[in-house]
Every structure is written in structure tokens, then in C-alpha cells.
């Protein structure tokens, strides 16, 4: 087989990377035993057990991936290791993905220690620069040098649950230096309440001079916070309004009563902020009152989530004037996202004489093979088709992939089922690849049955395409007859699998879903009973044949429950038939499928439905070899039919 040969090459190539300090004779590499030891080393590192990590690492002096052996050993000593130890590692493994990972770790330690001299020296060398806390420390370092960073901080500080110590310290630093005023702190307080981030809410309350206990109660026990009363200061009012917004998540009625009761003591803007919190909560249940609540919020400074939900509710009411105004009020990076670019085009189109402006917006995203790129293409009068493939890859183009050390390391990690490490190594190599090299790497992934890397790698190309890589159809011998027997659209089934598992056969979600079609154990048992699969057992969920049989049958069931709407059935497959029925029950007339998808309350399901339907459109174009319409596939979503169904 190709894979063992590849690993043999990796073993030989890795031997020359043994650290210089490994002087003593070492035993020969024993793949099975050493792989087991390596996994134990990794776990010891995750547990911060330095003694165990050192013991395991000492037995792996001839391991084919010495950089990770050294990394896991050093990782347990982050707080006590010297700068020379970090520099030695970074020098020995310069240019490797794991060196960038260690530099990320070291930057966090330097930031915690406020060692800005070393931090500023290392930061420009951090290639990925994708850690929010490192970015917060970077702004703190600039403040220490006297720089004005408030605008950069406002753009960065948007997700309180991910702040950690670094971003919390940045907010304090900005407040103490006068770069953040009360309005900035109050905006952060609202964000903390919106995202139920109790810790950040407490820290910001302290900076505002109000009780940390009152702030935490407003987030976690809003009824208690509201019963205490509104308080006297502006900051007290904001804590009260935060409690009102949190209460609206469980009882809009009580939140409205509380806001109306204290309205005379609130300024017009504070009242608007209160209504925005209630409107946001009402939007998440698609309550009919949400539209009026948003109208009452006029003049409130809205968070990014709030302005998006105001726009979605306006979309559901076909209030294109509000859609246009809301999108135009979004921060530029948010407004430029494909979805809001598309909906702004639709709003422009709905206004007489704005056709040219709409076309310009559609053209901006129509070359993107995504949900909104496809919809924009249709607005321009074209259907979705498969671009012609480029020239076939040659042996000369494929050879460098098999000899690439980073890709070999990735394959080794995938063989050990260490997907995070494998993905890190794989993606690190892709940064420097041309379009042809990306296609060759994707083909290399196909040869080694790493289909998720094949899809993601091929997805990166912008001028040359191979849609058999982007939209593969493995296990067709099982899936095709199953779908045919159930009367299912094969393109839709593959579109769902591509989104669910990226064709990782043993994929496991954090909630227990398994296999290609990510079937939950309870769902598997339910479907097995319904179809008379007498020998079904839970541990067979990752068996390809069983997984496809159960998943496809469940798709058939939710499709019937959704009156044949693939859009609704896709939402039900992800979020459950009960939630889908609740969302559908909010309709009093047919709604455009794209608007229904955009206004699904759960972010995960909203993204999921868009991706599955876009995938299915591409698969249909590939299978049928003719252009397709995503709009037609999405269809119109009608109010719930009278017939019942016992799907859980």
C-alpha cells in the first residue's frame, strides 16, 4: 500500500531531525510501541504533568516526529522555562508549523508577564497571528509605548466569552489610560450580557463603579436583579437593562412589564437600549412582536448581533427600506460579508431605479461558489454550473506532494487519529502553494483517503478547479441504491454528508453523533426500530453501510414531515424536527426559502442549511451535467400543514 511506504520515507527523513542533545545510543524505532508512547506523551502534556511527559519523551529519542516530542515536553514547563529554551526550540524547528504553535504559547506567557521587550521581538515572527488573546496583549504593549489603540480595540473586542485574561486586562488598561470612556465600557457591558459572559460583566462593572455582584446577578439571575430596582447612576441603569434583556430570553412578558414600569426614570436612549434587548430576544424565537420591538429601539447603539437580527426580522416582513438602512448602518467589515452584500443588493433592487447599484453588489460576490455567491449569480440571470477542469495533473506535479515533510507529518498524525495536529501540519504547507500545487495536494489527500483535506484544499483555488475533489461522492455503491429506494435526491444526501462529516468515516461530534451522516445514538435506535433493523447495535453507527442506511432513512422521514421541502428537512436533520416545526409555525404566509434560511434562530443550523443547500446544488450540477437553480431548490416555505407526525 502507498501509505506505509510514505511513512517509511518519513521515518528515515525524520531521523536527521533528532535534537542535538540526544547523545546516548537509542533503541531502534518500534512503530507500534513508540506510537503508543507518543500518545501517552501527548496526554501527559495536555494534563500538564511534566514528570510523565519527560519520562515518555526520553523513550522517544528516535521518533520520526521529534519536533512534537520536544514540544509536548516543553509545553508542560511553559511557566518556568527560560527564554533560551524557547529560542532553542524555535531555532531547531524554524519554519515548521509546531514552531509557530510554540511561539503562540510563548507570546501568551510573555504577555502575562508584561515582558513587552521580548513580546515585541517575537510578535512579528508569529506567522498565523490568529490568537485573540495575543492580539489583546499586542494592543497592551502598544499602549505601554504611548500609542492610541482605541479604534483597533473596539474592532477586536466583540466576543466576551473568548476574552480570557488578556482582553480583560486590555479593557482595564484602556479605561485607566483614558482611551476607553464610559460609552466604551457600557458597550462592553451590553456585549457581556448578550453573550452571557458573567466574568467579563463583573470586571467591566467594577471599572464602571457598580457592584460586581449586581452585574453577575443581572446575567445569571435577572429576576433578582430586576427586583432590586433600577438604581441611580447611568451604569446602574445599564445593569438593570442588561437584566431586562436576559429576562426577555425566558419571559418577554415580564421583561416588557419591567421596562415599561421604569421607563419614566430612563432617558430616551436608555429606553431604546432596553427595547433592543427585548427585540433581540424576541427575534430568537421569531416572535411576531419582534418587528414592533425593533421599531421602538430606534436610537439605540446596537451590537453586531442585534443589527443583524433587526435586518433579518425586516427581511421576514419584506420591509426593504429597513433592510437597506440596517445593512448600511453595519460596521464596514460586517456589511461587506457576502450575505449582507446580497441582501443589500436585493434591497436596492426593491427600490425603483436602483437596478445598477444592485447589479454592482451582486457582481462583487457572484464568483464565490457559496450560498450567497450562487444566489447573486442567479440575480444576474445565470444558473449554477460546474466550471471546466484544468489540465490533468502530471507525475512531475504530484511527486513533490509525496516528498513534502509537512504533508508526511500530517498523514502520520491522521494515521494516529490526531486530527488537530494533522490538520495543522497540512494547512501550514498549503500557505505557500500555487493553484496547481493546491490541486496536487488535494489529489494526494484523495490517494491517501483523507477526503476532508481533499475537499478543503481544493476549495482554496480561485482560477483552476476540480469539482470531483470539491464535491466527491464516495460509497456511491451503497448510497445510490439506498437513495433510489427511498426516493431521495442523491445530490441532497451528498450535500448533507459533505457538511456533516466532510466524509470522515469515524467522525464523532461532541454530542455523540457518529459517522458519515452524524447519526445520534437515539436517532439511530429510533430509525432502526421504524425500518425493522433487528440486528442494530449502537457501536455499528460508524459502519459505513449502517450509517448511510440509518441516515438516509432519517432524511426520508424528516422530508416527509416537512411536506417535501429540502430546506425545512435540512433544518430538522440538524436541529430536530420539533424545532423545525416551531420555526415553521411562525409563518402565516409562504416565505422565500433564502429568507427563511437566513432567519433560522440557531446560528449553527442557519449556517448548516445554507451550506447543505449550496452543496446539493453543486452536486446536482455535477451529477446531471447541466446548470442548476439554488433558488428553485430552496423553494417557498409554506405555513405548517394540518397533518401531524410522530417524529421526535
Secondary structure, DSSP 8 states (H G I E B T S, - for coil): -HHHHHHHHHHHHHHTT--TT--S------HHHHHHHHHHHHHHHHTT-HHHHHHHHHT-TT-S-HHHHHHHHHHTTTTT--HHHHHHHHHHTTTSHHHHHHHHHHHHHHHHTT-HHHHHHHHTT-SS---HHHHHHHHHHHHHTT---HHHHHHH---GGG-HHHHHHHHHHHHHHTSS-HHHHHHHHHHHHHTT-HHHHHHHHHHHTS-HHHHHHHHH-HHHHHHH---SSHHHHHHHHHHHHHHHTT-HHHHHHHHHHHGGGS-HHHHHHHHHHHHHHHHTTT-TTHHHHHHHTTT----HHHHHHHHHHHHHTT-HHHHHHHHHHS-HHHHTSHHHHHHHHHHHHHSTT-HHHHHHHHHHHTTS-SHHHHHHHHHTT--B------S---HHHHHHHHT-HHHHHHHHHHHTT-HHHHHHHHHHHHTT--HHHHHHHHHHHHHTT-HHHHHHHHTT-SSS--HHHHT--TTHHHHHHHHHHHT--HHHHHHHHHHHTTT-TT-B-TTS-BTTTTB-HHHHHHHHHHHT-TT--GGGTTSHHHHHHHHHHHHHHHHHHTTT-HHHHHHHHHH-HHHHHHHHHT-SS-EEHHHHHHT-SSHHHHHHHHHHHHHHHHHHHHHHTS-B-HHHHH-EE----S------
